[in-house]
């Protein structure tokens, strides 16, 4: 498995909009190899979130990242953030349950 963990600073008052957008997008856009994602709101800062996205393999992840539709949707997502996300891509070497 392969994916990314992203740290994001959401604009004040935009958390609910970010969640709604994520639900809408996940409900209609299921890229090949996509297994799921989680978004965590940090206790230390209610506008700071961590997102973990999981794909079947690196090729599926990269195909999604290079999809023009994803690029369009990212611009909508980015408008809810104070700055660009900090992306941390990598191979998932352990997951439970598998």
DRENNU-850876 format. One record per atom (N, C-alpha, C, O): residue number from 1; residue in one letter; atom name; x, y, z negated. Coordinates in nm, 4 decimals, m for minus. Example, Ala and Ser with C-alpha at 12.3 -4.5 7.8 and 13.67 -1.06 7.14 Angstrom:
  nr rest atom        X        Y        Z
   1    A    N   1.3190  m0.5690  m0.7800
   1    A   CA   1.2300  m0.4500  m0.7800
   1    A    C   1.3200  m0.3300  m0.7800
   1    A    O   1.4236  m0.3319  m0.8465
   2    S    N   1.2850  m0.2250  m0.7080
   2    S   CA   1.3670  m0.1060  m0.7140
   2    S    C   1.2900   0.0030  m0.7870
   2    S    O   1.3409   0.1138  m0.8039
//
This chain:
  nr rest atom        X        Y        Z
   1    X    N   0.0849  m0.1176   0.0000
   1    X   CA   0.0000   0.0000   0.0000
   1    X    C   0.0892   0.1236   0.0000
   1    X    O   0.2066   0.1179  m0.0365
   2    X    N   0.0304   0.2354   0.0420
   2    X   CA   0.1043   0.3596   0.0555
   2    X    C   0.0087   0.4744   0.0271
   2    X    O  m0.1122   0.4608   0.0461
   3    X    N   0.0617   0.5871  m0.0180
   3    X   CA  m0.0258   0.7006  m0.0425
   3    X    C   0.0488   0.8240  m0.0843
   3    X    O   0.1689   0.8389  m0.0619
   4    X    N  m0.0269   0.9124  m0.1461
   4    X   CA   0.0297   1.0381  m0.1930
   4    X    C  m0.0320   1.0748  m0.3263
   4    X    O  m0.1464   1.0405  m0.3564
   5    X    N   0.0470   1.1454  m0.4050
   5    X   CA  m0.0021   1.2084  m0.5270
   5    X    C   0.0251   1.3566  m0.5072
   5    X    O   0.1382   1.3970  m0.4798
   6    X    N  m0.0791   1.4370  m0.5213
   6    X   CA  m0.0651   1.5804  m0.4979
   6    X    C  m0.1039   1.6580  m0.6227
   6    X    O  m0.2044   1.6284  m0.6872
   7    X    N  m0.0236   1.7566  m0.6552
   7    X   CA  m0.0562   1.8509  m0.7628
   7    X    C  m0.1117   1.9756  m0.6957
   7    X    O  m0.0509   2.0300  m0.6036
   8    X    N  m0.2282   2.0207  m0.7427
   8    X   CA  m0.2936   2.1358  m0.6798
   8    X    C  m0.3465   2.2313  m0.7859
   8    X    O  m0.3980   2.1889  m0.8894
   9    X    N  m0.3332   2.3595  m0.7589
   9    X   CA  m0.3887   2.4643  m0.8443
   9    X    C  m0.5124   2.5178  m0.7730
   9    X    O  m0.5022   2.5829  m0.6691
  10    X    N  m0.6294   2.4896  m0.8302
  10    X   CA  m0.7571   2.5309  m0.7712
  10    X    C  m0.7873   2.6745  m0.8127
  10    X    O  m0.7610   2.7138  m0.9263
  11    X    N  m0.8422   2.7519  m0.7207
  11    X   CA  m0.8815   2.8889  m0.7532
  11    X    C  m0.9854   2.8863  m0.8643
  11    X    O  m1.0698   2.7967  m0.8673
  12    X    N  m0.9811   2.9834  m0.9563
  12    X   CA  m1.0803   2.9874  m1.0639
  12    X    C  m1.2231   2.9843  m1.0090
  12    X    O  m1.2558   3.0547  m0.9135
  13    X    N  m1.3066   2.9022  m1.0708
  13    X   CA  m1.4459   2.8910  m1.0304
  13    X    C  m1.4707   2.8034  m0.9089
  13    X    O  m1.5846   2.7942  m0.8631
  14    X    N  m1.3673   2.7383  m0.8548
  14    X   CA  m1.3814   2.6599  m0.7314
  14    X    C  m1.3745   2.5082  m0.7530
  14    X    O  m1.3785   2.4329  m0.6557
  15    X    N  m1.3641   2.4618  m0.8777
  15    X   CA  m1.3547   2.3172  m0.9036
  15    X    C  m1.4777   2.2441  m0.8506
  15    X    O  m1.4643   2.1422  m0.7828
  16    X    N  m1.5971   2.2946  m0.8806
  16    X   CA  m1.7196   2.2270  m0.8344
  16    X    C  m1.7259   2.2218  m0.6824
  16    X    O  m1.7707   2.1222  m0.6256
  17    X    N  m1.6814   2.3283  m0.6161
  17    X   CA  m1.6794   2.3314  m0.4701
  17    X    C  m1.5790   2.2302  m0.4150
  17    X    O  m1.6053   2.1657  m0.3135
  18    X    N  m1.4646   2.2161  m0.4811
  18    X   CA  m1.3645   2.1180  m0.4403
  18    X    C  m1.4209   1.9766  m0.4524
  18    X    O  m1.4016   1.8946  m0.3627
  19    X    N  m1.4895   1.9479  m0.5609
  19    X   CA  m1.5500   1.8155  m0.5811
  19    X    C  m1.6574   1.7898  m0.4755
  19    X    O  m1.6618   1.6821  m0.4161
  20    X    N  m1.7435   1.8882  m0.4524
  20    X   CA  m1.8498   1.8725  m0.3528
  20    X    C  m1.7911   1.8487  m0.2139
  20    X    O  m1.8391   1.7625  m0.1404
  21    X    N  m1.6879   1.9243  m0.1774
  21    X   CA  m1.6240   1.9059  m0.0473
  21    X    C  m1.5621   1.7670  m0.0375
  21    X    O  m1.5753   1.7004   0.0652
  22    X    N  m1.4948   1.7229  m0.1433
  22    X   CA  m1.4315   1.5906  m0.1434
  22    X    C  m1.5348   1.4806  m0.1263
  22    X    O  m1.5124   1.3863  m0.0503
  23    X    N  m1.6477   1.4909  m0.1955
  23    X   CA  m1.7552   1.3910  m0.1829
  23    X    C  m1.8121   1.3900  m0.0416
  23    X    O  m1.8320   1.2837   0.0172
  24    X    N  m1.8381   1.5085   0.0124
  24    X   CA  m1.8935   1.5196   0.1478
  24    X    C  m1.7973   1.4599   0.2501
  24    X    O  m1.8378   1.3816   0.3359
  25    X    N  m1.6708   1.4968   0.2407
  25    X   CA  m1.5729   1.4509   0.3376
  25    X    C  m1.5528   1.2999   0.3284
  25    X    O  m1.5487   1.2318   0.4309
  26    X    N  m1.5401   1.2471   0.2067
  26    X   CA  m1.5207   1.1024   0.1883
  26    X    C  m1.6422   1.0245   0.2374
  26    X    O  m1.6287   0.9115   0.2843
  27    X    N  m1.7598   1.0839   0.2270
  27    X   CA  m1.8817   1.0173   0.2700
  27    X    C  m1.8954   1.0046   0.4212
  27    X    O  m1.9683   0.9177   0.4691
  28    X    N  m1.8265   1.0897   0.4972
  28    X   CA  m1.8422   1.0848   0.6429
  28    X    C  m1.7133   1.0572   0.7179
  28    X    O  m1.7168   1.0328   0.8385
  29    X    N  m1.6001   1.0604   0.6501
  29    X   CA  m1.4714   1.0409   0.7168
  29    X    C  m1.3953   0.9296   0.6458
  29    X    O  m1.3370   0.9508   0.5395
  30    X    N  m1.3966   0.8111   0.7056
  30    X   CA  m1.3243   0.6966   0.6491
  30    X    C  m1.2164   0.6530   0.7472
  30    X    O  m1.2409   0.5683   0.8331
  31    X    N  m1.0972   0.7105   0.7348
  31    X   CA  m0.9919   0.6727   0.8281
  31    X    C  m0.9521   0.5264   0.8135
  31    X    O  m0.9664   0.4666   0.7068
  32    X    N  m0.9026   0.4710   0.9219
  32    X   CA  m0.8571   0.3323   0.9212
  32    X    C  m0.7498   0.3156   0.8136
  32    X    O  m0.6557   0.3947   0.8065
  33    X    N  m0.7639   0.2138   0.7309
  33    X   CA  m0.6665   0.1846   0.6272
  33    X    C  m0.6861   0.2587   0.4973
  33    X    O  m0.6133   0.2337   0.4012
  34    X    N  m0.7832   0.3504   0.4908
  34    X   CA  m0.8095   0.4276   0.3689
  34    X    C  m0.8725   0.3367   0.2639
  34    X    O  m0.9714   0.2687   0.2916
  35    X    N  m0.8159   0.3354   0.1444
  35    X   CA  m0.8684   0.2517   0.0367
  35    X    C  m0.9367   0.3299  m0.0739
  35    X    O  m1.0192   0.2740  m0.1461
  36    X    N  m0.9047   0.4571  m0.0893
  36    X   CA  m0.9723   0.5371  m0.1912
  36    X    C  m0.8855   0.6487  m0.2446
  36    X    O  m0.7703   0.6662  m0.2049
  37    X    N  m0.9451   0.7241  m0.3365
  37    X   CA  m0.8724   0.8340  m0.3995
  37    X    C  m0.9326   0.8658  m0.5348
  37    X    O  m1.0477   0.8328  m0.5633
  38    X    N  m0.8521   0.9303  m0.6173
  38    X   CA  m0.8946   0.9793  m0.7483
  38    X    C  m0.8452   1.1216  m0.7632
  38    X    O  m0.7347   1.1547  m0.7203
  39    X    N  m0.9277   1.2062  m0.8243
  39    X   CA  m0.8863   1.3427  m0.8553
  39    X    C  m0.8980   1.3591  m1.0060
  39    X    O  m1.0031   1.3334  m1.0646
  40    X    N  m0.7895   1.4019  m1.0674
  40    X   CA  m0.7833   1.4218  m1.2119
  40    X    C  m0.7754   1.5709  m1.2424
  40    X    O  m0.6961   1.6427  m1.1815
  41    X    N  m0.8570   1.6175  m1.3361
  41    X   CA  m0.8424   1.7546  m1.3849
  41    X    C  m0.7568   1.7462  m1.5104
  41    X    O  m0.7865   1.6685  m1.6011
  42    X    N  m0.6516   1.8253  m1.5158
  42    X   CA  m0.5581   1.8173  m1.6270
  42    X    C  m0.6125   1.8872  m1.7518
  42    X    O  m0.6712   1.9951  m1.7434
  43    X    N  m0.5921   1.8240  m1.8667
  43    X   CA  m0.6331   1.8832  m1.9940
  43    X    C  m0.5601   2.0139  m2.0206
  43    X    O  m0.6156   2.1057  m2.0810
  44    X    N  m0.4363   2.0218  m1.9756
  44    X   CA  m0.3525   2.1382  m2.0042
  44    X    C  m0.3922   2.2634  m1.9256
  44    X    O  m0.3551   2.3744  m1.9637
  45    X    N  m0.4671   2.2467  m1.8166
  45    X   CA  m0.5079   2.3599  m1.7324
  45    X    C  m0.6283   2.3142  m1.6512
  45    X    O  m0.6145   2.2308  m1.5618
  46    X    N  m0.7438   2.3669  m1.6806
  46    X   CA  m0.8680   2.3228  m1.6174
  46    X    C  m0.8744   2.3514  m1.4683
  46    X    O  m0.9622   2.2989  m1.3999
  47    X    N  m0.7836   2.4336  m1.4160
  47    X   CA  m0.7786   2.4609  m1.2721
  47    X    C  m0.6672   2.3834  m1.2020
  47    X    O  m0.6461   2.3995  m1.0818
  48    X    N  m0.5964   2.2997  m1.2767
  48    X   CA  m0.4886   2.2182  m1.2203
  48    X    C  m0.5409   2.0754  m1.2016
  48    X    O  m0.5943   2.0153  m1.2949
  49    X    N  m0.5251   2.0223  m1.0808
  49    X   CA  m0.5696   1.8856  m1.0541
  49    X    C  m0.4568   1.8049  m0.9909
  49    X    O  m0.3650   1.8587  m0.9290
  50    X    N  m0.4676   1.6738  m1.0091
  50    X   CA  m0.3788   1.5780  m0.9442
  50    X    C  m0.4687   1.4877  m0.8611
  50    X    O  m0.5716   1.4402  m0.9092
  51    X    N  m0.4300   1.4644  m0.7378
  51    X   CA  m0.5074   1.3781  m0.6497
  51    X    C  m0.4181   1.2621  m0.6067
  51    X    O  m0.3054   1.2826  m0.5617
  52    X    N  m0.4695   1.1407  m0.6210
  52    X   CA  m0.3974   1.0215  m0.5758
  52    X    C  m0.4792   0.9564  m0.4654
  52    X    O  m0.5949   0.9202  m0.4870
  53    X    N  m0.4201   0.9411  m0.3470
  53    X   CA  m0.4868   0.8839  m0.2306
  53    X    C  m0.4139   0.7553  m0.1928
  53    X    O  m0.2909   0.7503  m0.1907
  54    X    N  m0.4922   0.6511  m0.1628
  54    X   CA  m0.4345   0.5198  m0.1338
  54    X    C  m0.4758   0.4731   0.0060
  54    X    O  m0.5931   0.4771   0.0429
  55    X    N  m0.3756   0.4288   0.0824
  55    X   CA  m0.3970   0.3696   0.2139
  55    X    C  m0.3388   0.2288   0.2155
  55    X    O  m0.2535   0.1939   0.1340
  56    X    N  m0.3860   0.1508   0.3081
  56    X   CA  m0.3410   0.0125   0.3229
  56    X    C  m0.1908   0.0038   0.3489
  56    X    O  m0.1231  m0.0858   0.2983
  57    X    N  m0.1391   0.0988   0.4290
  57    X   CA   0.0030   0.0966   0.4641
  57    X    C   0.0462   0.2357   0.5099
  57    X    O  m0.0360   0.3254   0.5287
  58    X    N   0.1759   0.2507   0.5270
  58    X   CA   0.2320   0.3804   0.5653
  58    X    C   0.1826   0.4257   0.7026
  58    X    O   0.1558   0.5440   0.7233
  59    X    N   0.1707   0.3318   0.7957
  59    X   CA   0.1228   0.3669   0.9296
  59    X    C  m0.0169   0.4267   0.9267
  59    X    O  m0.0431   0.5253   0.9956
  60    X    N  m0.1066   0.3691   0.8486
  60    X   CA  m0.2434   0.4218   0.8354
  60    X    C  m0.2418   0.5606   0.7736
  60    X    O  m0.3151   0.6495   0.8169
  61    X    N  m0.1580   0.5789   0.6722
  61    X   CA  m0.1459   0.7088   0.6058
  61    X    C  m0.0975   0.8151   0.7046
  61    X    O  m0.1533   0.9245   0.7116
  62    X    N   0.0070   0.7817   0.7807
  62    X   CA   0.0627   0.8773   0.8747
  62    X    C  m0.0337   0.9082   0.9894
  62    X    O  m0.0408   1.0219   1.0360
  63    X    N  m0.1077   0.8068   1.0346
  63    X   CA  m0.2074   0.8301   1.1401
  63    X    C  m0.3130   0.9283   1.0911
  63    X    O  m0.3547   1.0170   1.1657
  64    X    N  m0.3564   0.9132   0.9666
  64    X   CA  m0.4546   1.0056   0.9099
  64    X    C  m0.3956   1.1459   0.8969
  64    X    O  m0.4615   1.2445   0.9299
  65    X    N  m0.2729   1.1548   0.8495
  65    X   CA  m0.2080   1.2850   0.8328
  65    X    C  m0.1926   1.3585   0.9655
  65    X    O  m0.1939   1.4816   0.9687
  66    X    N  m0.1782   1.2846   1.0740
  66    X   CA  m0.1589   1.3451   1.2065
  66    X    C  m0.2885   1.3611   1.2860
  66    X    O  m0.2856   1.4073   1.4000
  67    X    N  m0.4006   1.3238   1.2276
  67    X   CA  m0.5309   1.3335   1.2945
  67    X    C  m0.5752   1.4799   1.3013
  67    X    O  m0.5807   1.5458   1.1974
  68    X    N  m0.6069   1.5332   1.4202
  68    X   CA  m0.6510   1.6729   1.4322
  68    X    C  m0.7748   1.7040   1.3463
  68    X    O  m0.7875   1.8156   1.2959
  69    X    N  m0.8647   1.6085   1.3292
  69    X   CA  m0.9819   1.6307   1.2432
  69    X    C  m0.9383   1.6537   1.0988
  69    X    O  m0.9947   1.7385   1.0296
  70    X    N  m0.8389   1.5790   1.0536
  70    X   CA  m0.7889   1.5979   0.9173
  70    X    C  m0.7265   1.7359   0.9025
  70    X    O  m0.7424   1.8000   0.7986
  71    X    N  m0.6570   1.7816   1.0033
  71    X   CA  m0.5955   1.9146   0.9986
  71    X    C  m0.7022   2.0231   0.9836
  71    X    O  m0.6831   2.1182   0.9078
  72    X    N  m0.8136   2.0099   1.0546
  72    X   CA  m0.9236   2.1070   1.0426
  72    X    C  m0.9821   2.1050   0.9026
  72    X    O  m1.0059   2.2099   0.8427
  73    X    N  m1.0050   1.9851   0.8505
  73    X   CA  m1.0651   1.9729   0.7177
  73    X    C  m0.9698   2.0232   0.6096
  73    X    O  m1.0137   2.0796   0.5093
  74    X    N  m0.8407   2.0031   0.6296
  74    X   CA  m0.7415   2.0509   0.5325
  74    X    C  m0.7511   2.2025   0.5174
  74    X    O  m0.7355   2.2537   0.4066
  75    X    N  m0.7762   2.2747   0.6250
  75    X   CA  m0.7871   2.4202   0.6164
  75    X    C  m0.9034   2.4619   0.5263
  75    X    O  m0.8924   2.5590   0.4514
  76    X    N  m1.0131   2.3897   0.5334
  76    X   CA  m1.1272   2.4163   0.4434
  76    X    C  m1.0886   2.3866   0.2984
  76    X    O  m1.1217   2.4624   0.2073
  77    X    N  m1.0191   2.2765   0.2791
  77    X   CA  m0.9750   2.2347   0.1464
  77    X    C  m0.8748   2.3363   0.0899
  77    X    O  m0.8839   2.3764  m0.0261
  78    X    N  m0.7803   2.3765   0.1736
  78    X   CA  m0.6740   2.4690   0.1309
  78    X    C  m0.7306   2.6023   0.0860
  78    X    O  m0.6730   2.6678  m0.0009
  79    X    N  m0.8425   2.6436   0.1440
  79    X   CA  m0.9051   2.7711   0.1069
  79    X    C  m0.9525   2.7719  m0.0385
  79    X    O  m0.9761   2.8787  m0.0951
  80    X    N  m0.9665   2.6550  m0.0987
  80    X   CA  m1.0098   2.6448  m0.2390
  80    X    C  m0.8926   2.6482  m0.3366
  80    X    O  m0.9127   2.6496  m0.4580
  81    X    N  m0.7709   2.6495  m0.2840
  81    X   CA  m0.6509   2.6397  m0.3671
  81    X    C  m0.5754   2.7721  m0.3735
  81    X    O  m0.5816   2.8531  m0.2810
  82    X    N  m0.5044   2.7926  m0.4838
  82    X   CA  m0.4230   2.9127  m0.4982
  82    X    C  m0.2946   2.9067  m0.4163
  82    X    O  m0.2423   3.0100  m0.3745
  83    X    N  m0.2439   2.7858  m0.3935
  83    X   CA  m0.1179   2.7675  m0.3197
  83    X    C  m0.1221   2.6328  m0.2494
  83    X    O  m0.2119   2.5520  m0.2732
  84    X    N  m0.0249   2.6093  m0.1631
  84    X   CA  m0.0162   2.4787  m0.0978
  84    X    C   0.0024   2.3695  m0.2035
  84    X    O   0.0691   2.3918  m0.3045
  85    X    N  m0.0560   2.2522  m0.1807
  85    X   CA  m0.0352   2.1411  m0.2736
  85    X    C   0.1110   2.0968  m0.2752
  85    X    O   0.1850   2.1164  m0.1787
  86    X    N   0.1500   2.0371  m0.3863
  86    X   CA   0.2800   1.9707  m0.3958
  86    X    C   0.2552   1.8241  m0.3625
  86    X    O   0.1983   1.7508  m0.4433
  87    X    N   0.2977   1.7809  m0.2434
  87    X   CA   0.2733   1.6443  m0.1970
  87    X    C   0.3875   1.5526  m0.2388
  87    X    O   0.5044   1.5903  m0.2297
  88    X    N   0.3541   1.4333  m0.2844
  88    X   CA   0.4526   1.3334  m0.3226
  88    X    C   0.4103   1.2008  m0.2613
  88    X    O   0.3330   1.1259  m0.3211
  89    X    N   0.4609   1.1720  m0.1422
  89    X   CA   0.4252   1.0512  m0.0679
  89    X    C   0.5145   0.9349  m0.1100
  89    X    O   0.6303   0.9540  m0.1469
  90    X    N   0.4583   0.8130  m0.1039
  90    X   CA   0.5420   0.6986  m0.1334
  90    X    C   0.4692   0.5661  m0.1288
  90    X    O   0.3465   0.5596  m0.1206
  91    X    N   0.5484   0.4615  m0.1342
  91    X   CA   0.4972   0.3246  m0.1371
  91    X    C   0.4432   0.2949  m0.2769
  91    X    O   0.5068   0.3262  m0.3775
  92    X    N   0.3261   0.2347  m0.2812
  92    X   CA   0.2687   0.1936  m0.4090
  92    X    C   0.3260   0.0553  m0.4398
  92    X    O   0.2986  m0.0415  m0.3689
  93    X    N   0.4054   0.0474  m0.5456
  93    X   CA   0.4727  m0.0795  m0.5766
  93    X    C   0.4015  m0.1587  m0.6862
  93    X    O   0.4376  m0.2735  m0.7121
  94    X    N   0.3007  m0.0992  m0.7512
  94    X   CA   0.2184  m0.1714  m0.8478
  94    X    C   0.0835  m0.1048  m0.8589
  94    X    O   0.0740   0.0178  m0.8648
  95    X    N  m0.0197  m0.1843  m0.8616
  95    X   CA  m0.1559  m0.1355  m0.8795
  95    X    C  m0.2337  m0.2439  m0.9523
  95    X    O  m0.2201  m0.3621  m0.9209
  96    X    N  m0.3149  m0.2044  m1.0488
  96    X   CA  m0.3980  m0.3009  m1.1201
  96    X    C  m0.5346  m0.2411  m1.1412
  96    X    O  m0.5415  m0.1268  m1.1865
  97    X    N  m0.6413  m0.3071  m1.1130
  97    X   CA  m0.6411  m0.4336  m1.0391
  97    X    C  m0.6045  m0.4119  m0.8943
  97    X    O  m0.6218  m0.3025  m0.8405
  98    X    N  m0.5542  m0.5154  m0.8319
  98    X   CA  m0.5075  m0.5066  m0.6936
  98    X    C  m0.6229  m0.5033  m0.5972
  98    X    O  m0.6020  m0.4960  m0.4761
//
